[in-house]
Each structure stands twice: as C-alpha cells, then as structure tokens.
C-alpha cells in the first residue's frame, strides 16, 4: 500500500525559512509518522538567486513566485518573509489555488488577517499563524483548544524579545540604552534598523492578532496606546529596582463596552507579578478566563528553531482536524477596577495633589484613571509615568509615597 505524499513549498529562506527546512529534515521520521504521509519539500522561493543554498538537489530554488504557483501539486505553503506586500498577494494566490497556509508574518496578519481568513474560508483551506505572536509559545492553540469554553477577560504579554533583552541588560548590567541596543545587535537579537522592536510596533502587531482571534475585531489603531522602550532610561530601571519593581514592555488586551482596548507600553511590575523574572529574549503571556482564572505561558519568543517549531505544529494541526475557529468573547466591562501607577522623577514645583514623603526620593505611587493621572503630570513634565501591575506587598508600600 503506497503512502500519500504531502507536497510543501517555502516562501523565504532567511533565518526562519532555513529553520523550517532544517527542522523538517531533522524531524522527518517523527513528522511523517504523526502525519501518516511522507513530506516532500518541492520548492523554495528565494530573494537572491546568486547565493548558494544548502538544500537537496531535488528542491526547486526560484526567485519567481509563478514557478511555485505552477507546480502540479502543492498542499501547504510556509510563508516566512516580512511586510504586508508582496506577502498578501502571494498568499491570496496560493489560497485560491487550494493550498493551506502557515505564516509567521505578524505585520501582514495585523493588517490583512481578516481578509486572508475570509478568503481561506471561501476556498476551504486552513490558515495558521501560531508563530506570528510568540514563536514557540502556543498561545493561539491554547485560546482555540484549551480555553474555548472561557470568556477571555484579559491577555497581557511580553511579546518582543529584543525589548525584553534590552530592559534586562539595563537592569542587570546598568548599561546605557545605546550600549544595550548595540549588544542586542551584536548577538543577533536586534535588526540593523530596530525601529519595530524599540518603538513597540512588533508587539503592537502581535496583540492586534490576538484581538482579532479573541474578540473578532480590532480597536481603531489611533485609539491604541503604543509606546516603545526608547524613552526608558537606566535611571528609571535603577529607581524601580531599588524599590523592588522592574520595568517590562507589556502589550495588554481587555474587553470593554465599546470594544477591545489595547495598550502597548513600558510597565512597572511588582515582585509578585509573573513577568517579574522573565529575562533576556524570552516572551511571556498571561491569559485570564472567567472559568480558568489566570494562566501564564513563557518561553523563547524568537529565533529560527522556536519559530520553526510553532510553524511545524501548525502543519500538524492542519491534518489532525484541529478547529481554527474560536468563540468570540463578548466585549464588555470587567468591573470598575482602578489602575495603579508608578511615577518616577523629582518634584520641581507644587502640584495640585499631595505627594507624601518617601524613604527614597523620586518614586511615587498613584491610583486612578489614566486621564486624571496624566492631567497631574501636565503640571510636572519631569515626572515619568509607568502603569503598575502586580500585588503591592507591604514592604513595597513602605518604599512608595501614596498620591
């Protein structure tokens, strides 16, 4: 009895594309056993035809996407390039051809995910993108399969490994921001142009993907708070550390009566918060469901093999009849919880609110709505504001003044 063959193609052969190819070759026996099919990597779309690629001689290497589209049989396409175009055009053509899609392209999915999902439904093919959010951390499959009976009350996460590495270096080695950024570049954690990472765009795209999945919609982009880490100073890190807190770059998603609410910004976390010890290039996510409570996932959020791992798991899910759909949680208020804030800096003038004295000057605790706190800060531009997450223990309170 002959064994069916699964015909696969790759779009892109950079760090991620190469990782997919090598992972399939190294895990071939296990994967084929799980699939009940042999895997044939038939073609790879590359950008530069002059570079030598270490692939099997039977694999078609081409710079022309039409060569892939004209393959007589093609079942699955792994997309591992960046940007909205030409990826959107490519994937639309492969979906119309009847191919399943596995993507790691967060910018594409944030902008055009709804369009591509609709197209995939029309042509009855699968569209999977686990790797687009947190590489090897299975957040999408957890939401689709592990928490389907829950109404999701909040998702928050450290979603950019580069930013987390830089903040960790500032905290552990007391480097300047530029020194930490240069070290990230030297280690290959940051691109030559790190704008998407340090300005918060990377985490922004990822949390938008989660908003689409959980609530079936995105907020208007101009209503979203998006701040990067480029204005976080080593002095801020040191001051937060001195009172038992750490600054992390966190993307947060919550429901409201007006739809999903998203923020992407540096946040001060207490020692009780699950993100307090997440260091280096690792990512972490905390999901709160009305039945399950809070669940935390963490692990490598980038890199060739962690990303390849998620994409290959997506491949397996396509052939084990795993559901892509999820019940959209209702967008409604969770309750009248008043947020907490950490204010860092020196008071240089009289403010309209009273700041109680500190055991260590330069750190202040506030509780109230963002708009009210930001109004206070307009009177004193020398103070910097960080949302404060996690239970504040008594020994933490002794180091903070209460606004």
C-alpha positions as CSV (number, residue, x, y, z in Angstrom):
1,X,0.0,0.0,0.0
2,X,1.5,3.3,-1.1
3,X,1.9,6.2,1.4
4,X,0.4,9.6,0.4
5,X,2.8,12.4,-0.1
6,X,2.4,15.9,1.4
7,X,3.8,18.5,-1.1
8,X,5.2,21.6,0.6
9,X,6.8,24.9,-0.5
10,X,8.5,27.7,1.3
11,X,8.3,31.4,0.7
12,X,11.5,32.9,2.1
13,X,14.8,31.2,3.1
14,X,16.2,33.6,5.7
15,X,16.6,32.7,9.3
16,X,13.0,31.4,9.7
17,X,12.7,29.7,6.3
18,X,16.0,27.9,6.8
19,X,14.9,26.9,10.3
20,X,11.7,25.3,8.9
21,X,13.6,23.4,6.2
22,X,16.3,22.1,8.6
23,X,13.6,21.2,11.3
24,X,11.6,19.2,8.8
25,X,14.7,17.3,7.6
26,X,15.9,16.6,11.2
27,X,12.5,15.6,12.5
28,X,11.3,13.9,9.2
29,X,10.7,10.4,10.7
30,X,8.7,11.7,13.6
31,X,6.7,14.2,11.5
32,X,5.8,11.6,8.8
33,X,4.8,9.2,11.5
34,X,2.5,11.8,13.0
35,X,1.0,12.8,9.7
36,X,0.8,9.4,8.1
37,X,2.3,10.9,5.0
38,X,5.7,11.5,3.5
39,X,6.8,15.1,3.2
40,X,8.2,16.5,0.0
41,X,9.7,20.0,0.1
42,X,9.2,20.7,-3.6
43,X,10.2,24.4,-4.0
44,X,11.6,27.4,-2.1
45,X,11.0,31.0,-3.2
46,X,14.2,33.0,-2.6
47,X,15.1,36.6,-2.9
48,X,18.7,36.3,-4.3
49,X,19.4,33.6,-6.8
50,X,23.2,34.2,-6.6
51,X,23.6,32.9,-3.0
52,X,24.4,29.3,-2.6
53,X,21.8,27.4,-0.6
54,X,22.4,24.1,1.1
55,X,19.3,22.2,0.1
56,X,18.5,18.9,-1.6
57,X,19.2,18.9,-5.3
58,X,15.5,17.9,-5.9
59,X,14.3,21.1,-4.4
60,X,13.4,23.8,-6.9
61,X,15.0,27.1,-5.9
62,X,13.5,30.1,-7.7
63,X,13.1,33.9,-7.5
64,X,9.8,33.7,-9.4
65,X,6.6,33.0,-7.4
66,X,4.9,31.8,-10.6
67,X,7.2,28.8,-10.5
68,X,5.6,27.7,-7.2
69,X,2.1,28.5,-8.4
70,X,2.6,26.3,-11.5
71,X,3.6,23.3,-9.5
72,X,1.3,20.4,-10.5
73,X,0.6,19.5,-6.9
74,X,1.1,21.7,-3.8
75,X,-0.6,21.2,-0.4
76,X,1.0,23.5,2.1
77,X,2.9,26.8,1.8
78,X,5.1,28.1,4.6
79,X,5.3,31.9,4.4
80,X,8.4,33.3,6.1
81,X,9.0,36.8,4.8
82,X,8.3,40.2,6.3
83,X,5.9,43.0,5.4
84,X,2.4,43.3,4.0
85,X,3.4,43.1,0.4
86,X,4.2,41.1,-1.6
87,X,3.2,38.5,1.0
88,X,-0.5,39.3,0.9
89,X,-0.6,39.0,-2.9
90,X,1.3,35.7,-2.8
91,X,-0.8,34.1,-0.1
92,X,-4.1,35.2,-1.8
93,X,-3.0,33.4,-4.9
94,X,-2.0,30.2,-3.1
95,X,-5.2,30.2,-1.1
96,X,-7.1,30.5,-4.4
97,X,-5.0,27.6,-5.7
98,X,-6.3,25.5,-2.8
99,X,-3.2,25.5,-0.6
100,X,-3.1,25.5,3.2
101,X,-1.1,28.4,4.6
102,X,1.3,28.6,7.6
103,X,2.6,32.1,8.2
104,X,4.8,33.8,10.8
105,X,4.2,37.3,9.3
106,X,2.8,39.4,12.1
107,X,2.7,42.7,10.2
108,X,0.7,41.1,7.4
109,X,-1.7,39.4,9.7
110,X,-2.3,42.5,11.8
111,X,-3.1,44.5,8.6
112,X,-4.8,41.8,6.4
113,X,-5.6,38.8,8.6
114,X,-9.3,39.3,8.4
115,X,-9.2,39.4,4.6
116,X,-7.0,36.3,4.4
117,X,-9.1,34.4,6.9
118,X,-12.2,35.2,4.8
119,X,-10.5,34.1,1.7
120,X,-9.3,30.8,3.3
121,X,-12.9,30.1,4.4
122,X,-14.2,30.7,0.9
123,X,-11.7,28.3,-0.6
124,X,-12.0,25.8,2.3
125,X,-8.3,25.8,3.2
126,X,-6.5,26.3,6.5
127,X,-4.7,29.5,7.6
128,X,-2.4,29.1,10.6
129,X,-0.1,31.6,12.2
130,X,0.9,30.5,15.7
131,X,4.5,31.7,15.2
132,X,3.3,35.2,14.4
133,X,2.6,36.1,18.0
134,X,5.1,34.5,20.3
135,X,7.2,31.9,18.3
136,X,7.2,28.6,20.3
137,X,4.7,29.7,22.9
138,X,1.4,28.1,21.9
139,X,-0.8,31.0,22.7
140,X,-3.2,30.6,19.7
141,X,-3.7,26.9,20.2
142,X,-4.3,27.5,23.9
143,X,-7.0,30.0,23.1
144,X,-8.5,27.9,20.3
145,X,-8.4,24.5,22.1
146,X,-7.6,24.9,25.7
147,X,-9.8,27.9,26.7
148,X,-12.7,27.7,24.2
149,X,-15.3,27.5,27.0
150,X,-14.0,30.6,28.7
151,X,-14.8,34.3,28.2
152,X,-11.4,35.9,28.0
153,X,-11.2,38.8,30.4
154,X,-7.6,39.9,29.7
155,X,-4.5,39.0,27.8
156,X,-1.2,40.6,28.6
157,X,2.3,39.7,27.4
158,X,5.9,40.4,26.9
159,X,5.8,40.0,23.1
160,X,9.1,41.4,21.9
161,X,12.3,39.6,22.8
162,X,14.6,42.4,21.7
163,X,12.9,44.9,24.0
164,X,12.9,42.5,26.9
165,X,16.6,41.7,26.3
166,X,17.5,45.5,26.3
167,X,15.5,46.1,29.5
168,X,17.1,43.1,31.2
169,X,20.6,44.4,30.3
170,X,19.7,47.8,31.7
171,X,18.6,46.2,34.9
172,X,21.3,43.6,35.3
173,X,24.4,45.4,33.9
174,X,23.4,49.0,34.4
175,X,24.3,49.8,30.7
176,X,23.1,52.8,28.8
177,X,20.2,52.3,26.4
178,X,22.6,52.6,23.4
179,X,25.0,50.1,24.9
180,X,22.3,47.6,25.5
181,X,20.9,48.1,22.0
182,X,24.3,47.6,20.4
183,X,24.8,44.4,22.4
184,X,21.4,43.2,21.1
185,X,22.6,43.8,17.6
186,X,25.9,42.1,18.2
187,X,24.1,39.0,19.5
188,X,21.7,39.0,16.5
189,X,18.6,39.8,18.7
190,X,18.0,43.2,17.0
191,X,17.9,44.2,13.4
192,X,20.2,46.8,11.9
193,X,17.1,49.0,11.9
194,X,15.5,48.1,15.3
195,X,12.6,50.6,15.0
196,X,9.8,48.0,15.0
197,X,11.2,46.5,18.2
198,X,12.1,49.5,20.3
199,X,9.2,51.7,19.2
200,X,6.6,49.0,20.1
201,X,5.4,48.2,16.6
202,X,6.3,44.5,16.8
203,X,4.3,43.9,20.0
204,X,1.5,46.1,18.6
205,X,1.0,43.9,15.6
206,X,1.0,40.8,17.7
207,X,-1.6,42.0,20.2
208,X,-3.8,43.0,17.3
209,X,-3.7,39.4,16.0
210,X,-4.9,38.3,19.4
211,X,-7.7,40.9,19.4
212,X,-8.9,39.5,16.1
213,X,-8.8,36.0,17.4
214,X,-10.4,36.5,20.8
215,X,-12.9,39.4,20.1
216,X,-13.3,39.2,16.4
217,X,-12.3,42.8,15.9
218,X,-9.5,45.3,16.4
219,X,-9.8,48.7,18.0
220,X,-9.2,51.7,15.8
221,X,-5.4,51.9,15.6
222,X,-5.3,55.6,16.5
223,X,-7.1,54.8,19.8
224,X,-4.4,52.4,20.9
225,X,-1.7,53.5,23.3
226,X,1.6,52.5,21.8
227,X,4.9,53.3,23.4
228,X,8.3,51.7,22.9
229,X,11.2,51.4,25.3
230,X,13.3,54.1,23.7
231,X,12.4,56.6,26.4
232,X,13.1,54.2,29.3
233,X,16.4,55.3,30.9
234,X,18.9,53.4,33.1
235,X,17.9,55.8,35.9
236,X,14.3,54.6,35.6
237,X,15.4,51.0,35.7
238,X,17.6,51.6,38.7
239,X,15.0,53.6,40.6
240,X,12.3,50.9,40.0
241,X,14.7,48.2,41.0
242,X,15.6,50.0,44.3
243,X,12.0,49.8,45.4
244,X,11.5,46.2,44.3
245,X,9.9,46.7,40.9
246,X,11.1,46.0,37.3
247,X,10.1,47.7,34.1
248,X,8.9,45.5,31.3
249,X,7.4,46.2,27.9
250,X,3.9,44.8,28.0
251,X,1.1,44.6,25.5
252,X,-2.4,44.3,27.1
253,X,-5.8,43.4,25.6
254,X,-9.1,43.8,27.5
255,X,-12.8,43.9,26.6
256,X,-14.9,47.0,27.1
257,X,-18.4,48.0,26.3
258,X,-17.0,49.9,23.3
259,X,-14.9,47.0,22.0
260,X,-11.4,45.7,22.7
261,X,-9.0,48.0,24.5
262,X,-5.2,47.7,23.7
263,X,-2.2,49.2,25.3
264,X,1.5,48.6,24.4
265,X,3.9,50.3,26.7
266,X,6.6,50.0,29.4
267,X,5.0,48.9,32.7
268,X,6.4,48.6,36.2
269,X,5.7,45.1,37.7
270,X,5.9,44.1,41.3
271,X,7.9,41.1,42.5
272,X,4.6,39.1,42.7
273,X,3.8,39.6,39.0
274,X,4.5,36.5,36.8
275,X,6.5,38.7,34.4
276,X,8.9,39.9,37.1
277,X,11.5,37.2,36.4
278,X,11.1,36.9,32.6
279,X,14.5,37.9,31.3
280,X,16.6,38.1,28.2
281,X,14.9,37.4,24.8
282,X,12.1,35.3,26.4
283,X,8.5,36.1,25.9
284,X,5.6,35.5,28.3
285,X,1.8,35.8,28.2
286,X,-0.9,35.8,30.9
287,X,-4.4,34.9,29.9
288,X,-7.3,35.4,32.3
289,X,-10.5,33.5,31.6
290,X,-13.7,33.7,33.6
291,X,-13.6,29.9,34.4
292,X,-9.9,29.0,34.3
293,X,-8.5,32.1,36.1
294,X,-5.1,33.3,35.1
295,X,-2.7,31.1,33.1
296,X,0.9,32.1,32.3
297,X,2.9,30.8,29.4
298,X,6.5,31.6,28.7
299,X,9.4,30.6,26.5
300,X,11.6,31.7,23.6
301,X,9.8,34.3,21.6
302,X,12.1,34.4,18.6
303,X,14.8,32.6,16.8
304,X,14.9,30.1,13.9
305,X,14.1,26.9,15.7
306,X,11.4,28.2,18.2
307,X,9.6,29.9,15.3
308,X,10.0,26.8,13.1
309,X,8.6,24.7,16.0
310,X,5.4,26.7,16.0
311,X,5.0,26.6,12.3
312,X,5.5,22.8,12.1
313,X,3.0,22.4,14.9
314,X,0.6,24.4,12.7
315,X,1.3,22.0,9.9
316,X,0.3,19.1,12.2
317,X,-2.8,20.9,13.3
318,X,-4.0,21.2,9.7
319,X,-4.0,17.4,9.4
320,X,-5.5,16.4,12.8
321,X,-8.7,18.2,12.2
322,X,-7.9,20.9,14.7
323,X,-10.5,23.7,14.7
324,X,-9.4,27.1,13.6
325,X,-12.5,28.8,14.9
326,X,-12.9,30.2,18.4
327,X,-15.9,31.6,20.2
328,X,-15.5,35.3,20.4
329,X,-15.6,36.6,23.9
330,X,-18.1,39.3,24.5
331,X,-16.7,42.8,24.7
332,X,-18.0,44.2,28.0
333,X,-16.6,45.8,31.1
334,X,-14.8,43.6,33.6
335,X,-15.7,45.9,36.5
336,X,-14.6,49.2,38.0
337,X,-11.0,48.3,38.8
338,X,-8.9,51.4,39.4
339,X,-5.4,51.1,37.9
340,X,-2.2,51.8,39.8
341,X,0.7,53.8,38.6
342,X,4.4,54.4,39.4
343,X,5.7,57.9,38.9
344,X,9.4,58.4,38.7
345,X,11.3,61.7,38.9
346,X,11.9,64.6,41.1
347,X,9.2,67.1,42.1
348,X,10.3,70.5,41.0
349,X,7.2,72.5,41.6
350,X,4.0,72.5,43.6
351,X,1.4,70.2,42.2
352,X,-2.4,70.1,42.6
353,X,-2.2,66.9,44.5
354,X,-0.3,66.0,47.6
355,X,2.7,63.6,47.3
356,X,3.6,62.1,50.7
357,X,7.3,61.8,51.6
358,X,9.3,58.8,50.6
359,X,12.0,56.8,52.3
360,X,13.8,57.2,48.9
361,X,13.1,60.2,46.8
362,X,12.0,60.0,43.3
363,X,9.3,57.3,43.3
364,X,5.6,57.9,43.8
365,X,2.6,55.7,43.9
366,X,-0.8,56.8,42.4
367,X,-4.1,55.1,41.9
368,X,-6.7,56.5,39.5
369,X,-7.8,56.8,35.9
370,X,-5.1,57.3,33.3
371,X,-6.6,60.6,32.1
372,X,-6.6,62.0,35.7
373,X,-3.0,60.9,36.3
374,X,-1.8,62.4,33.0
375,X,-3.5,65.7,33.9
376,X,-1.4,65.7,37.1
377,X,1.7,65.1,35.0
378,X,1.0,68.0,32.7
379,X,1.8,70.2,35.8
380,X,5.2,68.5,36.2
381,X,6.8,67.3,32.9
382,X,9.8,66.0,34.8
383,X,7.8,63.0,36.2
384,X,7.6,59.8,34.1
385,X,4.5,57.6,34.3
386,X,4.5,53.8,34.3
387,X,1.4,51.6,34.8
388,X,1.9,49.4,37.8
389,X,1.0,45.7,37.7
390,X,1.0,43.0,40.3
391,X,0.1,42.9,44.0
392,X,1.9,45.6,46.1
393,X,3.2,43.9,49.2
394,X,3.6,45.7,52.5
395,X,7.4,46.1,52.1
396,X,6.9,47.6,48.7
397,X,4.4,50.1,50.1
398,X,6.9,51.3,52.7
399,X,9.1,52.5,49.8
400,X,6.4,54.3,48.0
401,X,4.6,57.6,48.6
402,X,0.8,57.4,48.0
403,X,-0.6,60.1,45.8
